[in-house]
């Protein structure tokens, strides 16, 4: 059989080790295991993935609606909770039922995350609670950090679900708190200058992601160099 006729399904695939070391990880694992054991048999992992994806789209729509109806910021919090349920539980349910599809799950989950970031951050930009420039910087930073994570997973065999004790769960909570604060106080004063609350928070988030990215790239580059010395 020629090399070109070998399908991906016939080739060996090494599932990456998952590392989740966030603040809430121990509690979250227990909660997800409890939920997975009680999900109706008619509901499968793909249904939960679609639910999480729809929730991100609706979160973006709700942000956009906040331009004319500010309380929609609190509706975003509802969709963030629904997204946590679908996005976090789909993999746990697949493992609980012994119906894992590592390549499919990894690819689909992270494309959903990428489109979801576009929906959420795009909606935030439309809302007027954050400037377009800060929104673009947030999206670019998120996507660069994601690319780094995926490449590290492929080259080093370990998939890090958290960075410096922060995972998507903690980020959802921070975003929900930010939405609540922004509804009450959309503008703040920084060094004597008035600024949008989400612009200040967004700049802090961009700086934090940039620091994490530089540290991670340096660490992985050094490790790969040592492992593949010529």
C-alpha positions in Angstrom: 0.0 0.0 0.0 1.4 3.4 -0.9 1.9 6.1 1.7 -0.7 8.3 0.0 -3.4 5.6 0.4 -3.1 5.5 4.2 -6.0 7.2 5.9 -5.6 9.3 9.0 -7.7 6.7 10.9 -5.1 4.1 10.1 -2.1 6.0 11.5 -1.0 5.9 15.1 -2.3 8.8 17.2 -0.8 9.6 20.6 -3.3 11.4 22.8 -1.8 14.3 24.6 -1.6 14.4 28.4 -4.1 16.9 29.8 -2.8 19.3 32.5 -5.4 21.3 34.4 -3.9 23.1 37.4 -6.3 26.1 37.8 -7.6 27.4 41.2 -11.0 25.8 40.7 -9.9 22.6 39.0 -10.4 20.2 42.0 -13.9 21.4 42.6 -14.7 21.6 38.9 -13.6 18.0 38.4 -15.9 16.7 41.2 -18.8 18.8 39.9 -18.4 17.6 36.3 -18.1 14.0 37.3 -21.3 14.3 39.3 -23.1 15.9 36.3 -21.8 13.4 33.8 -23.2 10.5 35.8 -26.7 12.2 35.7 -26.9 13.4 32.1 -29.8 11.6 30.3 -28.6 8.9 27.8 -30.3 10.8 24.9 -27.9 13.7 25.4 -24.4 13.1 24.0 -21.1 15.0 24.0 -21.8 16.6 20.6 -25.1 18.0 21.9 -23.2 19.6 24.8 -20.6 21.0 22.4 -23.3 22.6 20.2 -24.9 24.0 23.4 -21.6 25.6 24.4 -21.1 27.0 20.9 -24.7 28.4 20.7 -24.1 30.0 24.2 -21.0 31.9 23.0 -22.9 33.1 19.9 -25.8 34.3 22.1 -23.3 35.9 24.5 -22.0 38.0 21.6 -25.5 38.9 20.5 -26.3 40.0 24.1 -23.2 42.1 24.2 -24.3 43.8 21.0 -27.8 44.3 22.5 -26.2 46.1 25.5 -25.5 49.1 23.2 -29.2 50.0 23.4 -30.2 48.0 26.5 -27.3 47.9 29.1 -28.9 45.2 31.3 -28.1 42.8 28.5 -24.7 42.6 30.1 -26.3 40.5 32.8 -27.8 38.3 30.1 -24.2 37.6 28.9 -23.5 36.1 32.3 -26.3 33.6 31.8 -24.8 32.5 28.5 -21.4 32.2 30.1 -22.8 29.8 32.6 -24.5 27.8 29.8 -21.2 27.8 27.9 -19.4 26.4 30.9 -21.9 23.6 31.2 -21.7 22.6 27.6 -18.0 23.2 26.9 -16.7 21.7 30.2 -19.0 18.7 30.4 -18.8 17.4 26.8 -15.3 15.9 27.3 -16.1 14.6 30.8 -19.2 12.9 29.5 -17.3 11.3 26.6 -14.7 9.9 29.1 -17.5 8.8 31.5 -19.2 6.8 28.7 -16.0 5.5 27.2 -16.8 7.1 23.9 -13.7 9.3 23.4 -12.7 10.6 20.0 -9.4 12.4 20.8 -8.7 14.0 17.3 -12.3 14.9 16.6 -12.8 16.3 20.1 -9.6 18.3 20.2 -10.2 19.8 16.7 -13.9 20.6 17.1 -13.6 22.0 20.7 -10.9 24.4 19.8 -12.4 25.6 16.6 -15.6 26.3 18.7 -13.4 28.2 21.1 -11.9 30.3 18.3 -15.2 31.2 16.8 -16.6 31.8 20.2 -13.9 34.3 21.0 -14.7 36.1 17.8 -18.4 36.2 18.7 -17.9 37.4 22.3 -15.2 39.9 21.7 -16.9 41.2 18.5 -20.1 41.6 20.5 -18.3 43.5 23.2 -16.8 45.9 20.6 -20.3 46.5 19.1 -21.7 47.2 22.6 -19.7 50.4 23.0 -18.5 49.3 26.5 -15.1 48.7 25.0 -13.2 50.3 22.1 -12.6 48.5 18.8 -8.8 48.7 19.3 -8.9 47.1 22.7 -11.3 44.4 21.4 -8.9 43.6 18.4 -5.9 43.5 20.8 -7.9 41.0 23.0 -8.8 38.8 20.1 -5.3 38.7 18.7 -3.8 38.0 22.1 -6.3 35.2 22.7 -5.6 33.6 19.3 -1.8 33.8 19.6 -2.0 32.2 23.1 -4.3 29.5 21.6 -1.9 28.9 18.7 1.0 28.5 21.1 -1.0 26.0 23.2 -2.0 23.9 20.2 1.6 23.8 18.8 3.0 22.9 22.2 0.4 20.1 22.4 1.6 18.7 19.1 5.3 19.1 19.7 5.5 18.2 23.4 2.6 15.9 23.9 1.0 17.9 26.8 -2.1 20.0 26.6 -2.2 22.7 29.2 -5.8 23.7 30.0 -4.6 26.5 32.3 -1.9 29.1 32.6 -0.7 30.4 35.9 -3.7 28.9 37.8 -6.2 30.5 35.3 -8.4 28.4 33.0 -11.4 29.2 30.9 -13.6 28.7 34.0 -11.8 31.4 36.0 -11.9 33.7 33.0 -15.6 33.2 32.6 -16.1 34.2 36.3 -13.9 37.3 35.9 -15.8 38.3 32.7 -19.1 37.9 34.5 -17.9 40.0 37.4 -16.7 42.6 34.9 -20.1 42.7 33.2 -21.8 43.3 36.5 -19.4 46.1 37.4 -19.6 47.7 33.9 -23.3 47.9 34.2 -23.0 49.8 37.4 -19.9 51.8 36.5 -19.1 51.8 32.8 -16.4 54.4 33.1 -13.5 54.7 35.6 -10.8 57.2 36.3 -7.2 56.1 35.8 -4.3 58.4 36.6 -6.7 61.3 36.4 -8.2 60.3 33.0 -11.6 58.9 32.4 -11.7 55.6 30.6 -14.1 52.8 29.8 -14.1 50.1 32.4 -13.7 47.4 29.9 -10.9 49.2 28.1 -8.9 49.3 31.3 -9.7 45.6 32.1 -9.0 44.7 28.5 -5.6 46.3 28.5 -4.7 44.5 31.7 -5.8 41.2 30.1 -3.8 41.9 27.0 -0.6 42.6 29.0 -1.2 39.5 31.1 -1.7 37.3 28.0 1.4 38.8 26.4 3.5 38.0 29.5 2.1 34.4 29.6 2.8 34.0 25.9 6.4 35.2 26.0 7.1 33.0 29.0 5.5 30.0 27.4 7.2 30.4 24.1 10.6 30.8 25.7 10.1 27.7 27.9 8.9 25.5 25.1 11.5 26.7 22.6 14.3 26.0 25.2 12.9 22.6 26.0 12.6 21.6 22.3 16.1 22.8 21.6 17.5 20.6 24.4 15.5 17.6 23.2 16.6 17.9 19.6 20.2 19.0 19.8 22.1 18.3 16.7 
